Amino acid sequence: MSTPSAPAITMANEPAAAAPRPAGTTTTTADQATIGKSLVIKGEVTGSESLYIDGRVEGSISLAGNRVTIGRNGVVAANINAREIVVLGKVRGNLTASDRVDIRSDGSLTGDVVAARISIEDGAYFKGGIDIRKGGTPVQTKPNGKDESAPVPEPVAASARA
């Protein structure tokens, strides 16, 4: 069994900057799958665990409640739907995140982003549109890949005042 090229746990003797995740995040290899540098996947990727991609993926990735990280060697041509998406490599496709999208300094994204929060570091490449949505706004994706937001009335706020 080979270890992922990006360590999931920062060891005491390694500098904290070597980890591809922000400080305070505790994803370990036990709850994160890895697609290695030499792997090529064409099709649909679904599941219920976080995913680190250092290889090539073409198709679609749907890990709704989890994190998808595209590593520095990762090349993805897919629409991605996840809770959190971190781009360190190259992505061509639309990203939909229920929480946040991070495009790091070496990352490249060509496609639209729908998320509650987005972060684009200096030096990152981004070409596309950004749609900031509150966490409760559902996104309906049509088969042609275009999305339409379904406005959600806010009866909770009205009933709170009554």
C-alpha distance (Angstrom), angle and dihedral (degrees) to the residues before:
residue distance angle dihedral
M1 . . .
S2 3.76 . .
T3 3.76 124.4 .
P4 3.80 119.6 -121.2
S5 3.77 115.7 -97.6
A6 3.80 90.2 -121.4
P7 3.79 111.0 54.9
A8 3.78 114.2 -121.3
I9 3.80 92.3 -156.7
T10 3.78 122.5 42.5
M11 3.78 109.6 -132.1
A12 3.80 120.9 -140.6
N13 3.81 92.4 -109.7
E14 3.83 94.6 49.3
P15 3.80 121.9 85.0
A16 3.79 113.5 -108.5
A17 3.82 90.7 -125.1
A18 3.82 90.6 67.9
A19 3.82 92.1 71.6
P20 3.84 112.7 90.5
R21 3.83 92.5 -144.3
P22 3.77 129.0 77.7
A23 3.79 117.4 -99.3
G24 3.77 115.0 -89.3
T25 3.81 95.6 39.1
T26 3.78 114.7 117.6
T27 3.80 107.1 -164.6
T28 3.79 111.4 147.1
T29 3.79 132.2 -169.1
A30 3.81 88.4 -103.9
D31 3.80 92.4 69.2
Q32 3.83 99.7 29.8
A33 3.79 127.2 75.1
T34 3.81 119.7 -148.6
I35 3.81 131.1 -147.9
G36 3.80 104.0 -157.4
K37 3.81 129.1 -137.7
S38 3.80 95.7 -96.4
L39 3.82 96.9 46.7
V40 3.80 123.0 103.3
I41 3.80 118.5 -168.8
K42 3.80 123.2 -172.6
G43 3.79 117.4 -174.3
E44 3.78 138.2 29.9
V45 3.80 122.8 -19.8
T46 3.82 115.4 -162.9
G47 3.76 133.5 158.6
S48 3.77 148.5 117.1
E49 3.80 103.6 -96.8
S50 3.77 136.1 72.1
L51 3.80 118.4 -89.2
Y52 3.81 133.6 -147.3
I53 3.83 113.1 -162.3
D54 3.79 118.7 -161.1
G55 3.81 94.9 152.1
R56 3.80 133.9 54.5
V57 3.82 125.1 -65.8
E58 3.81 126.3 -178.7
G59 3.80 122.5 -178.3
S60 3.79 124.7 31.7
I61 3.80 136.0 -30.1
S62 3.79 120.2 -158.0
L63 3.81 117.2 176.1
A64 3.81 98.2 145.4
G65 3.81 102.0 -177.6
N66 3.79 97.9 32.9
R67 3.79 145.5 67.9
V68 3.79 125.3 -94.0
T69 3.81 115.8 -162.1
I70 3.79 120.4 -171.4
G71 3.80 104.9 -154.9
R72 3.80 126.3 -141.8
N73 3.82 91.1 -91.9
G74 3.80 93.8 41.7
V75 3.80 121.4 116.6
V76 3.79 114.7 -172.7
A77 3.80 128.2 -178.0
A78 3.79 98.5 179.9
N79 3.76 145.6 97.1
I80 3.81 108.3 -104.9
N81 3.79 126.9 -153.0
A82 3.82 115.9 -175.6
R83 3.80 143.7 126.4
E84 3.81 92.0 -105.3
I85 3.81 130.0 10.9
V86 3.82 123.8 -165.9
V87 3.82 118.0 -170.2
L88 3.81 117.6 -159.0
G89 3.83 95.9 145.5
K90 3.82 134.2 33.5
V91 3.81 124.2 -50.6
R92 3.80 129.1 179.1
G93 3.79 110.5 -176.0
N94 3.77 143.5 58.7
L95 3.81 120.2 -63.2
T96 3.80 123.7 -149.5
A97 3.80 116.2 -175.4
S98 3.79 126.7 175.3
D99 3.82 89.1 -154.0
R100 3.81 118.9 13.9
V101 3.80 148.3 -22.4
D102 3.82 120.1 -148.1
I103 3.80 120.1 -167.2
R104 3.79 106.6 -169.1
S105 3.81 126.1 -151.0
D106 3.83 94.7 -91.9
G107 3.82 93.0 40.3
S108 3.77 127.4 109.2
L109 3.80 125.7 -161.7
T110 3.78 127.5 -179.9
G111 3.79 108.0 -178.9
D112 3.76 144.2 56.3
V113 3.80 125.1 -61.6
V114 3.80 126.4 -146.9
A115 3.81 111.4 -177.5
A116 3.79 144.7 127.9
R117 3.84 90.3 -119.5
I118 3.81 134.9 14.4
S119 3.79 133.5 -169.4
I120 3.82 123.9 -168.7
E121 3.80 115.6 -175.7
D122 3.80 124.1 -146.9
G123 3.80 110.2 -85.6
A124 3.82 95.0 27.5
Y125 3.81 120.2 127.3
F126 3.79 118.4 -130.9
K127 3.80 129.8 169.0
G128 3.78 117.3 171.7
G129 3.76 144.4 54.2
I130 3.78 131.2 -57.3
D131 3.80 123.8 -144.7
I132 3.80 114.0 -176.2
R133 3.80 110.7 -156.3
K134 3.75 131.0 179.1
G135 3.80 114.0 -113.8
G136 3.84 94.0 -103.7
T137 3.82 97.2 54.9
P138 3.81 109.8 102.7
V139 3.79 120.7 -142.5
Q140 3.78 118.6 -143.3
T141 3.79 112.4 -156.5
K142 3.78 117.6 -156.7
P143 3.83 120.3 -145.0
N144 3.82 89.8 -105.8
G145 3.82 89.2 63.1
K146 3.81 97.1 -107.3
D147 3.75 118.1 124.8
E148 3.76 131.2 -143.4
S149 3.73 121.0 -165.0
A150 3.76 116.9 -133.4
P151 3.77 107.5 -142.1
V152 3.76 110.2 -128.3
P153 3.79 116.7 -149.3
E154 3.77 113.4 -133.2
P155 3.81 104.8 -130.2
V156 3.81 89.6 154.1
A157 3.80 91.4 69.0
A158 3.81 91.5 46.5
S159 3.80 93.5 49.5
A160 3.79 90.8 47.7
R161 3.80 90.0 60.9
A162 3.82 94.8 47.4
